[in-house]
Amino acid sequence: MKHDLLIIGGGLSGLFAACVASRQGKKVKILSYGESTLTIGSGIIDVLGYDDDGNFVANPIEGIKNVAKHHPYAKVENDVAKKALQTFMEIAKAENYPYMGDVNRNRWIPTALGNFKPTCLTPYSMNSDVLFEKKHILVVGFEGMKDFYADMVAKNLKKDFEEKKSITSLVIKSDLVNSRDLKDISSIDIAFWLEHEEGFNSFKNQLKPHVTSDTVIVLPAVLGLDPNYDLYYNKI
């Protein structure tokens, strides 16, 4: 079959380019070797968080105008960048996985270490605004899970919020540690566990005693295997 466009690489940029070209009626083929980094991606869309001097950029689209000539964004007009971001949001929404945020405003979200970083667009499950609205923050980890340590995240969040909020941590226990010969539990393993009724009920029952109406929960990326919000909206 003849193709109009050949894209090398199945990461976010390659897939997005393929989507845009396909929407324009082009026949597209993607060549990708192995798993792309999307399998470990955070899902957030960073644009421009800091300028060349390390200063915070409140409006990433406007900030593009001021980057140095050698910066990659210097080759992209800010109107083009804005249109690309809006197109991405349209595609995500059409796939029933809408993003939140404003292409003209950076937002502060916590990292896996508990520090804050600026970003532009996020899934709804990463709505960091509630961290600043609620009085209590509960950081939830999972026994044996690698790359996310609830105690450390809570400790770093306390540094940022000082005495303004109550911040605690909780480690959820599962049968994953004992049922399989795994040295580490990945976020995918936890996501599988939460997809099943038994796992979700165990998670829910361990979590309930620590949650009030004024609690916001911080979790690693374990809420489901598919791009949807079903588990996120499932009432605890």
ChimeraX commands (.cxc) that place a marker at each C-alpha (Angstrom):
marker #1 position 0.00,0.00,0.00 radius 0.5
marker #1 position 1.26,3.45,-0.89 radius 0.5
marker #1 position 1.56,5.94,1.95 radius 0.5
marker #1 position 1.70,9.71,1.89 radius 0.5
marker #1 position 3.74,9.98,5.08 radius 0.5
marker #1 position 6.23,7.72,6.82 radius 0.5
marker #1 position 6.83,8.50,10.51 radius 0.5
marker #1 position 9.79,6.98,12.33 radius 0.5
marker #1 position 9.15,6.63,16.05 radius 0.5
marker #1 position 5.99,5.76,17.99 radius 0.5
marker #1 position 6.40,8.21,20.83 radius 0.5
marker #1 position 4.07,11.09,21.62 radius 0.5
marker #1 position 5.42,13.31,18.82 radius 0.5
marker #1 position 5.21,10.56,16.22 radius 0.5
marker #1 position 1.70,9.48,17.19 radius 0.5
marker #1 position 0.46,13.06,17.31 radius 0.5
marker #1 position 1.94,13.80,13.87 radius 0.5
marker #1 position 0.22,10.68,12.55 radius 0.5
marker #1 position -3.14,11.74,14.02 radius 0.5
marker #1 position -2.91,15.24,12.53 radius 0.5
marker #1 position -1.91,13.92,9.10 radius 0.5
marker #1 position -4.65,11.28,9.19 radius 0.5
marker #1 position -7.25,13.93,10.01 radius 0.5
marker #1 position -6.11,15.72,6.86 radius 0.5
marker #1 position -6.82,12.65,4.77 radius 0.5
marker #1 position -3.25,11.38,4.50 radius 0.5
marker #1 position -2.31,7.71,4.52 radius 0.5
marker #1 position 0.24,7.30,7.29 radius 0.5
marker #1 position 2.62,4.54,8.33 radius 0.5
marker #1 position 4.53,4.51,11.64 radius 0.5
marker #1 position 7.77,2.61,12.10 radius 0.5
marker #1 position 8.63,1.96,15.73 radius 0.5
marker #1 position 11.09,-0.43,17.37 radius 0.5
marker #1 position 10.09,-1.96,20.68 radius 0.5
marker #1 position 7.98,-0.17,23.25 radius 0.5
marker #1 position 7.99,3.60,23.16 radius 0.5
marker #1 position 8.59,5.72,26.24 radius 0.5
marker #1 position 4.83,6.33,26.38 radius 0.5
marker #1 position 4.61,3.22,28.56 radius 0.5
marker #1 position 6.38,5.09,31.34 radius 0.5
marker #1 position 5.18,8.60,30.47 radius 0.5
marker #1 position 3.38,10.77,32.98 radius 0.5
marker #1 position 0.65,11.86,30.57 radius 0.5
marker #1 position 1.24,15.56,31.20 radius 0.5
marker #1 position 2.02,18.03,28.43 radius 0.5
marker #1 position 4.84,20.42,29.28 radius 0.5
marker #1 position 5.37,23.41,27.02 radius 0.5
marker #1 position 7.68,25.98,28.60 radius 0.5
marker #1 position 7.99,26.10,32.37 radius 0.5
marker #1 position 11.10,28.24,32.75 radius 0.5
marker #1 position 12.89,30.80,30.59 radius 0.5
marker #1 position 16.59,30.74,29.67 radius 0.5
marker #1 position 17.47,32.34,33.00 radius 0.5
marker #1 position 15.53,29.78,35.03 radius 0.5
marker #1 position 12.61,32.08,35.83 radius 0.5
marker #1 position 9.08,30.67,35.99 radius 0.5
marker #1 position 6.99,31.27,32.86 radius 0.5
marker #1 position 3.33,31.90,33.70 radius 0.5
marker #1 position 2.12,31.93,30.07 radius 0.5
marker #1 position 3.96,29.26,28.04 radius 0.5
marker #1 position 2.59,30.40,24.68 radius 0.5
marker #1 position 3.73,33.98,25.20 radius 0.5
marker #1 position 7.00,32.71,26.62 radius 0.5
marker #1 position 7.87,31.13,23.28 radius 0.5
marker #1 position 8.34,34.63,21.86 radius 0.5
marker #1 position 11.26,35.27,24.22 radius 0.5
marker #1 position 13.34,32.09,23.87 radius 0.5
marker #1 position 16.91,32.29,22.61 radius 0.5
marker #1 position 17.54,31.84,18.89 radius 0.5
marker #1 position 19.14,28.44,19.42 radius 0.5
marker #1 position 16.10,27.13,21.31 radius 0.5
marker #1 position 13.96,24.63,19.33 radius 0.5
marker #1 position 10.87,26.72,20.05 radius 0.5
marker #1 position 12.45,29.63,18.18 radius 0.5
marker #1 position 11.52,27.76,14.99 radius 0.5
marker #1 position 7.85,27.57,16.04 radius 0.5
marker #1 position 5.53,30.57,16.03 radius 0.5
marker #1 position 3.46,30.78,19.18 radius 0.5
marker #1 position 0.22,30.68,17.14 radius 0.5
marker #1 position 1.34,27.37,15.63 radius 0.5
marker #1 position 2.17,25.99,19.08 radius 0.5
marker #1 position -1.22,27.10,20.40 radius 0.5
marker #1 position -3.05,25.45,17.50 radius 0.5
marker #1 position -1.09,22.21,18.02 radius 0.5
marker #1 position -2.01,22.09,21.71 radius 0.5
marker #1 position -5.65,22.77,20.99 radius 0.5
marker #1 position -5.64,20.01,18.35 radius 0.5
marker #1 position -4.13,17.60,20.88 radius 0.5
marker #1 position -6.92,18.42,23.35 radius 0.5
marker #1 position -9.54,17.84,20.63 radius 0.5
marker #1 position -8.10,14.41,19.81 radius 0.5
marker #1 position -7.90,13.41,23.48 radius 0.5
marker #1 position -11.49,14.51,24.07 radius 0.5
marker #1 position -12.71,12.59,21.01 radius 0.5
marker #1 position -11.11,9.46,22.50 radius 0.5
marker #1 position -13.03,9.99,25.76 radius 0.5
marker #1 position -9.90,11.03,27.63 radius 0.5
marker #1 position -10.18,14.83,27.83 radius 0.5
marker #1 position -7.39,16.94,29.24 radius 0.5
marker #1 position -7.70,19.91,31.57 radius 0.5
marker #1 position -5.71,23.11,31.64 radius 0.5
marker #1 position -5.19,26.24,29.61 radius 0.5
marker #1 position -2.63,26.57,26.82 radius 0.5
marker #1 position -2.01,30.12,28.04 radius 0.5
marker #1 position -1.30,29.22,31.67 radius 0.5
marker #1 position 1.10,26.94,33.47 radius 0.5
marker #1 position -0.11,25.02,36.51 radius 0.5
marker #1 position 1.83,23.56,39.43 radius 0.5
marker #1 position 1.64,19.80,39.91 radius 0.5
marker #1 position 3.54,17.48,42.27 radius 0.5
marker #1 position 6.15,15.10,40.89 radius 0.5
marker #1 position 6.77,11.50,41.96 radius 0.5
marker #1 position 9.23,12.94,44.50 radius 0.5
marker #1 position 6.70,15.33,46.03 radius 0.5
marker #1 position 8.24,18.49,44.56 radius 0.5
marker #1 position 6.21,20.87,42.41 radius 0.5
marker #1 position 6.84,21.58,38.73 radius 0.5
marker #1 position 5.05,23.76,36.16 radius 0.5
marker #1 position 3.12,22.10,33.36 radius 0.5
marker #1 position 0.45,23.10,30.87 radius 0.5
marker #1 position -2.06,20.31,30.25 radius 0.5
marker #1 position -2.91,17.29,32.40 radius 0.5
marker #1 position -5.47,14.46,32.54 radius 0.5
marker #1 position -8.38,15.22,34.88 radius 0.5
marker #1 position -7.03,12.64,37.31 radius 0.5
marker #1 position -4.06,14.98,37.86 radius 0.5
marker #1 position -6.08,18.01,38.90 radius 0.5
marker #1 position -3.60,19.58,41.32 radius 0.5
marker #1 position -5.91,22.51,42.18 radius 0.5
marker #1 position -7.55,20.41,44.89 radius 0.5
marker #1 position -4.20,20.14,46.71 radius 0.5
marker #1 position -4.46,23.84,47.48 radius 0.5
marker #1 position -8.16,23.69,48.35 radius 0.5
marker #1 position -8.36,20.77,50.79 radius 0.5
marker #1 position -7.02,20.82,54.35 radius 0.5
marker #1 position -5.67,17.26,54.40 radius 0.5
marker #1 position -3.45,15.55,51.83 radius 0.5
marker #1 position -3.13,11.77,51.93 radius 0.5
marker #1 position -0.28,10.30,49.88 radius 0.5
marker #1 position -1.03,6.67,49.00 radius 0.5
marker #1 position 1.62,4.16,47.95 radius 0.5
marker #1 position 1.57,0.41,47.43 radius 0.5
marker #1 position 3.62,-2.26,49.17 radius 0.5
marker #1 position 6.57,-3.35,47.03 radius 0.5
marker #1 position 5.94,-0.82,44.25 radius 0.5
marker #1 position 9.06,0.67,42.72 radius 0.5
marker #1 position 9.66,4.32,41.86 radius 0.5
marker #1 position 6.99,5.75,44.19 radius 0.5
marker #1 position 7.57,6.13,47.90 radius 0.5
marker #1 position 4.64,7.64,49.77 radius 0.5
marker #1 position 6.64,8.64,52.86 radius 0.5
marker #1 position 9.16,10.59,50.78 radius 0.5
marker #1 position 6.45,12.32,48.75 radius 0.5
marker #1 position 4.61,13.35,51.93 radius 0.5
marker #1 position 7.85,14.62,53.48 radius 0.5
marker #1 position 8.62,16.85,50.49 radius 0.5
marker #1 position 5.04,18.13,50.26 radius 0.5
marker #1 position 5.29,19.17,53.91 radius 0.5
marker #1 position 8.30,21.33,53.02 radius 0.5
marker #1 position 6.26,23.21,50.42 radius 0.5
marker #1 position 3.08,23.61,52.44 radius 0.5
marker #1 position 4.89,24.02,55.79 radius 0.5
marker #1 position 2.23,24.03,58.55 radius 0.5
marker #1 position -0.66,25.07,56.30 radius 0.5
marker #1 position -1.96,21.53,55.75 radius 0.5
marker #1 position -2.11,18.11,57.36 radius 0.5
marker #1 position -0.11,15.70,55.20 radius 0.5
marker #1 position 0.11,11.97,55.90 radius 0.5
marker #1 position 1.04,8.82,53.98 radius 0.5
marker #1 position -0.47,5.36,53.67 radius 0.5
marker #1 position 0.91,2.17,52.11 radius 0.5
marker #1 position -1.73,-0.15,50.63 radius 0.5
marker #1 position -1.07,-3.88,50.97 radius 0.5
marker #1 position -1.98,-6.33,48.22 radius 0.5
marker #1 position -1.50,-10.01,47.42 radius 0.5
marker #1 position 0.89,-9.14,44.58 radius 0.5
marker #1 position 4.00,-9.34,46.74 radius 0.5
marker #1 position 3.27,-12.91,47.86 radius 0.5
marker #1 position 1.41,-14.31,44.85 radius 0.5
marker #1 position 4.19,-13.81,42.30 radius 0.5
marker #1 position 7.95,-14.01,42.34 radius 0.5
marker #1 position 8.49,-10.29,41.80 radius 0.5
marker #1 position 11.23,-8.24,43.36 radius 0.5
marker #1 position 9.41,-5.03,42.51 radius 0.5
marker #1 position 5.79,-4.21,41.76 radius 0.5
marker #1 position 5.22,-1.85,38.82 radius 0.5
marker #1 position 2.42,0.65,38.30 radius 0.5
marker #1 position 1.04,-1.66,35.59 radius 0.5
marker #1 position 0.83,-4.49,38.13 radius 0.5
marker #1 position -1.16,-2.27,40.50 radius 0.5
marker #1 position -3.39,-1.08,37.66 radius 0.5
marker #1 position -4.21,-4.71,36.80 radius 0.5
marker #1 position -4.98,-5.36,40.47 radius 0.5
marker #1 position -7.32,-2.37,40.70 radius 0.5
marker #1 position -9.15,-3.41,37.52 radius 0.5
marker #1 position -10.50,-6.48,39.34 radius 0.5
marker #1 position -13.30,-6.24,41.89 radius 0.5
marker #1 position -11.37,-8.06,44.61 radius 0.5
marker #1 position -8.36,-5.79,44.27 radius 0.5
marker #1 position -10.41,-2.61,44.09 radius 0.5
marker #1 position -12.46,-3.57,47.15 radius 0.5
marker #1 position -9.30,-4.32,49.12 radius 0.5
marker #1 position -7.88,-0.94,48.10 radius 0.5
marker #1 position -11.12,0.80,49.02 radius 0.5
marker #1 position -11.43,-0.84,52.41 radius 0.5
marker #1 position -7.87,0.04,53.40 radius 0.5
marker #1 position -8.28,3.61,52.21 radius 0.5
marker #1 position -11.68,4.47,53.70 radius 0.5
marker #1 position -10.65,4.93,57.37 radius 0.5
marker #1 position -8.12,7.60,56.34 radius 0.5
marker #1 position -10.38,9.74,54.17 radius 0.5
marker #1 position -12.77,12.54,55.10 radius 0.5
marker #1 position -14.72,15.01,52.98 radius 0.5
marker #1 position -11.79,17.42,53.24 radius 0.5
marker #1 position -9.12,14.95,52.08 radius 0.5
marker #1 position -7.39,14.91,48.70 radius 0.5
marker #1 position -5.62,11.70,47.69 radius 0.5
marker #1 position -2.27,11.62,45.89 radius 0.5
marker #1 position -1.66,8.38,43.97 radius 0.5
marker #1 position 0.96,7.13,41.50 radius 0.5
marker #1 position -0.21,6.44,37.94 radius 0.5
marker #1 position -2.22,3.29,38.64 radius 0.5
marker #1 position -5.80,4.27,37.80 radius 0.5
marker #1 position -6.60,1.91,34.96 radius 0.5
marker #1 position -4.97,0.32,31.93 radius 0.5
marker #1 position -6.94,2.15,29.25 radius 0.5
marker #1 position -7.25,5.88,28.53 radius 0.5
marker #1 position -10.47,6.51,30.42 radius 0.5
marker #1 position -11.58,7.84,33.79 radius 0.5
marker #1 position -13.75,4.90,34.87 radius 0.5
marker #1 position -11.72,4.04,37.97 radius 0.5
marker #1 position -11.08,7.69,38.78 radius 0.5
marker #1 position -14.80,8.42,38.92 radius 0.5
marker #1 position -15.66,5.19,40.78 radius 0.5
marker #1 position -16.84,6.31,44.18 radius 0.5
marker #1 position -14.72,5.20,47.10 radius 0.5
marker link #1:1,2 radius 0.2
marker link #1:2,3 radius 0.2
marker link #1:3,4 radius 0.2
marker link #1:4,5 radius 0.2
marker link #1:5,6 radius 0.2
marker link #1:6,7 radius 0.2
marker link #1:7,8 radius 0.2
marker link #1:8,9 radius 0.2
marker link #1:9,10 radius 0.2
marker link #1:10,11 radius 0.2
marker link #1:11,12 radius 0.2
marker link #1:12,13 radius 0.2
marker link #1:13,14 radius 0.2
marker link #1:14,15 radius 0.2
marker link #1:15,16 radius 0.2
marker link #1:16,17 radius 0.2
marker link #1:17,18 radius 0.2
marker link #1:18,19 radius 0.2
marker link #1:19,20 radius 0.2
marker link #1:20,21 radius 0.2
marker link #1:21,22 radius 0.2
marker link #1:22,23 radius 0.2
marker link #1:23,24 radius 0.2
marker link #1:24,25 radius 0.2
marker link #1:25,26 radius 0.2
marker link #1:26,27 radius 0.2
marker link #1:27,28 radius 0.2
marker link #1:28,29 radius 0.2
marker link #1:29,30 radius 0.2
marker link #1:30,31 radius 0.2
marker link #1:31,32 radius 0.2
marker link #1:32,33 radius 0.2
marker link #1:33,34 radius 0.2
marker link #1:34,35 radius 0.2
marker link #1:35,36 radius 0.2
marker link #1:36,37 radius 0.2
marker link #1:37,38 radius 0.2
marker link #1:38,39 radius 0.2
marker link #1:39,40 radius 0.2
marker link #1:40,41 radius 0.2
marker link #1:41,42 radius 0.2
marker link #1:42,43 radius 0.2
marker link #1:43,44 radius 0.2
marker link #1:44,45 radius 0.2
marker link #1:45,46 radius 0.2
marker link #1:46,47 radius 0.2
marker link #1:47,48 radius 0.2
marker link #1:48,49 radius 0.2
marker link #1:49,50 radius 0.2
marker link #1:50,51 radius 0.2
marker link #1:51,52 radius 0.2
marker link #1:52,53 radius 0.2
marker link #1:53,54 radius 0.2
marker link #1:54,55 radius 0.2
marker link #1:55,56 radius 0.2
marker link #1:56,57 radius 0.2
marker link #1:57,58 radius 0.2
marker link #1:58,59 radius 0.2
marker link #1:59,60 radius 0.2
marker link #1:60,61 radius 0.2
marker link #1:61,62 radius 0.2
marker link #1:62,63 radius 0.2
marker link #1:63,64 radius 0.2
marker link #1:64,65 radius 0.2
marker link #1:65,66 radius 0.2
marker link #1:66,67 radius 0.2
marker link #1:67,68 radius 0.2
marker link #1:68,69 radius 0.2
marker link #1:69,70 radius 0.2
marker link #1:70,71 radius 0.2
marker link #1:71,72 radius 0.2
marker link #1:72,73 radius 0.2
marker link #1:73,74 radius 0.2
marker link #1:74,75 radius 0.2
marker link #1:75,76 radius 0.2
marker link #1:76,77 radius 0.2
marker link #1:77,78 radius 0.2
marker link #1:78,79 radius 0.2
marker link #1:79,80 radius 0.2
marker link #1:80,81 radius 0.2
marker link #1:81,82 radius 0.2
marker link #1:82,83 radius 0.2
marker link #1:83,84 radius 0.2
marker link #1:84,85 radius 0.2
marker link #1:85,86 radius 0.2
marker link #1:86,87 radius 0.2
marker link #1:87,88 radius 0.2
marker link #1:88,89 radius 0.2
marker link #1:89,90 radius 0.2
marker link #1:90,91 radius 0.2
marker link #1:91,92 radius 0.2
marker link #1:92,93 radius 0.2
marker link #1:93,94 radius 0.2
marker link #1:94,95 radius 0.2
marker link #1:95,96 radius 0.2
marker link #1:96,97 radius 0.2
marker link #1:97,98 radius 0.2
marker link #1:98,99 radius 0.2
marker link #1:99,100 radius 0.2
marker link #1:100,101 radius 0.2
marker link #1:101,102 radius 0.2
marker link #1:102,103 radius 0.2
marker link #1:103,104 radius 0.2
marker link #1:104,105 radius 0.2
marker link #1:105,106 radius 0.2
marker link #1:106,107 radius 0.2
marker link #1:107,108 radius 0.2
marker link #1:108,109 radius 0.2
marker link #1:109,110 radius 0.2
marker link #1:110,111 radius 0.2
marker link #1:111,112 radius 0.2
marker link #1:112,113 radius 0.2
marker link #1:113,114 radius 0.2
marker link #1:114,115 radius 0.2
marker link #1:115,116 radius 0.2
marker link #1:116,117 radius 0.2
marker link #1:117,118 radius 0.2
marker link #1:118,119 radius 0.2
marker link #1:119,120 radius 0.2
marker link #1:120,121 radius 0.2
marker link #1:121,122 radius 0.2
marker link #1:122,123 radius 0.2
marker link #1:123,124 radius 0.2
marker link #1:124,125 radius 0.2
marker link #1:125,126 radius 0.2
marker link #1:126,127 radius 0.2
marker link #1:127,128 radius 0.2
marker link #1:128,129 radius 0.2
marker link #1:129,130 radius 0.2
marker link #1:130,131 radius 0.2
marker link #1:131,132 radius 0.2
marker link #1:132,133 radius 0.2
marker link #1:133,134 radius 0.2
marker link #1:134,135 radius 0.2
marker link #1:135,136 radius 0.2
marker link #1:136,137 radius 0.2
marker link #1:137,138 radius 0.2
marker link #1:138,139 radius 0.2
marker link #1:139,140 radius 0.2
marker link #1:140,141 radius 0.2
marker link #1:141,142 radius 0.2
marker link #1:142,143 radius 0.2
marker link #1:143,144 radius 0.2
marker link #1:144,145 radius 0.2
marker link #1:145,146 radius 0.2
marker link #1:146,147 radius 0.2
marker link #1:147,148 radius 0.2
marker link #1:148,149 radius 0.2
marker link #1:149,150 radius 0.2
marker link #1:150,151 radius 0.2
marker link #1:151,152 radius 0.2
marker link #1:152,153 radius 0.2
marker link #1:153,154 radius 0.2
marker link #1:154,155 radius 0.2
marker link #1:155,156 radius 0.2
marker link #1:156,157 radius 0.2
marker link #1:157,158 radius 0.2
marker link #1:158,159 radius 0.2
marker link #1:159,160 radius 0.2
marker link #1:160,161 radius 0.2
marker link #1:161,162 radius 0.2
marker link #1:162,163 radius 0.2
marker link #1:163,164 radius 0.2
marker link #1:164,165 radius 0.2
marker link #1:165,166 radius 0.2
marker link #1:166,167 radius 0.2
marker link #1:167,168 radius 0.2
marker link #1:168,169 radius 0.2
marker link #1:169,170 radius 0.2
marker link #1:170,171 radius 0.2
marker link #1:171,172 radius 0.2
marker link #1:172,173 radius 0.2
marker link #1:173,174 radius 0.2
marker link #1:174,175 radius 0.2
marker link #1:175,176 radius 0.2
marker link #1:176,177 radius 0.2
marker link #1:177,178 radius 0.2
marker link #1:178,179 radius 0.2
marker link #1:179,180 radius 0.2
marker link #1:180,181 radius 0.2
marker link #1:181,182 radius 0.2
marker link #1:182,183 radius 0.2
marker link #1:183,184 radius 0.2
marker link #1:184,185 radius 0.2
marker link #1:185,186 radius 0.2
marker link #1:186,187 radius 0.2
marker link #1:187,188 radius 0.2
marker link #1:188,189 radius 0.2
marker link #1:189,190 radius 0.2
marker link #1:190,191 radius 0.2
marker link #1:191,192 radius 0.2
marker link #1:192,193 radius 0.2
marker link #1:193,194 radius 0.2
marker link #1:194,195 radius 0.2
marker link #1:195,196 radius 0.2
marker link #1:196,197 radius 0.2
marker link #1:197,198 radius 0.2
marker link #1:198,199 radius 0.2
marker link #1:199,200 radius 0.2
marker link #1:200,201 radius 0.2
marker link #1:201,202 radius 0.2
marker link #1:202,203 radius 0.2
marker link #1:203,204 radius 0.2
marker link #1:204,205 radius 0.2
marker link #1:205,206 radius 0.2
marker link #1:206,207 radius 0.2
marker link #1:207,208 radius 0.2
marker link #1:208,209 radius 0.2
marker link #1:209,210 radius 0.2
marker link #1:210,211 radius 0.2
marker link #1:211,212 radius 0.2
marker link #1:212,213 radius 0.2
marker link #1:213,214 radius 0.2
marker link #1:214,215 radius 0.2
marker link #1:215,216 radius 0.2
marker link #1:216,217 radius 0.2
marker link #1:217,218 radius 0.2
marker link #1:218,219 radius 0.2
marker link #1:219,220 radius 0.2
marker link #1:220,221 radius 0.2
marker link #1:221,222 radius 0.2
marker link #1:222,223 radius 0.2
marker link #1:223,224 radius 0.2
marker link #1:224,225 radius 0.2
marker link #1:225,226 radius 0.2
marker link #1:226,227 radius 0.2
marker link #1:227,228 radius 0.2
marker link #1:228,229 radius 0.2
marker link #1:229,230 radius 0.2
marker link #1:230,231 radius 0.2
marker link #1:231,232 radius 0.2
marker link #1:232,233 radius 0.2
marker link #1:233,234 radius 0.2
marker link #1:234,235 radius 0.2
marker link #1:235,236 radius 0.2
view
